[in-house]
């Protein structure tokens, strides 16, 4: 019986988080009342407060779940062995696939608007988002550096530069609503260019640092 009760409690908590996420996405965080969220979750308002002591607590629980889902989407499948170019491109494609959909973009807009208004000490959301996206890429860069395929003094900076090139073209314009989500071919083209620029800076050859405009052998 205890197991059943616990399972029901977990299910209700997930229903509340899903409802809150939907209300944030559709109506904005400030407009999202606990009454509206409980109605959408099909639970009582008391049940919402039993799981989340405050509206702020519920907000951060939604953020935490969103970041966990983002990291899971990006790292869902292990990378296959192969050329570094292909592995970097595969991770970047997962990142863009995870982010460049209407639902996560709409939710991110709502979350960013809320987080921007928070005190400086509460703005860890941006750093957490970066870490959720960058973990697999940083790990791959460090592995390639250890193997001598890359020469990277600062893996975190190198990853940020690579991701920044892609997001400048493929993420920020969509987040700001300046253009529609790009087609798959455009995404692949941007990613290929970003990887080429990255490897021109950090890639190595048996004779030393890879020169701009050259292709890595193999």
PyMOL commands that set and color helices and strands:
alter all, ss='L'
color gray80, all
select helices_A, chain A and resi 2-27+34-41+45-51+55-74+84-99+102-116+120-122+124-147+155-170+172-175+184-202
alter helices_A, ss='H'
color red, helices_A
select strands_A, chain A and resi 204-205+208-209
alter strands_A, ss='S'
color yellow, strands_A
deselect
rebuild
show_as cartoon
